[in-house]
Amino acid sequence: MHIRTPIPAVSTGQIAKLLAHRYGDGTVYLPSGWPRLWLTASQAGGYVSSDGYVTRKGRELLARCEA
């Protein structure tokens, strides 16, 4: 049995800030010193795939924040 642990709240602004740090192929990287929680929450929220790529939902968030 797998027990899910709750992910502490991370704002969409923080997630968008993280998503802006990506390589040309769409892989998200966590800058040195940034909380790993941001990446974990981004994956749990569906903004980043388990492989570390920006998802459609993540691209939509970036488009809203960059507009």
C-alpha positions, 0 to 999 in steps of 0.5 A: 500500500502506497501512502501519499504524503501531502505536498506543502503549498507552493504558489503558481508564481513560484512554479512559473519562476521554476518553469522559466528555468528550462533547457531548449528541449523543455527539461526543467532544471532546479537552480542551485540553492532553490528549494527542491520542494518547488520541483516536487510540487510542480510535478505533483501539480502536473506542471512538470512530468516525472521525467522533468519536462514541462507539460502542456499545463506548465506551458499554459501557466508560463504563457499566462505569466509571461503575457 
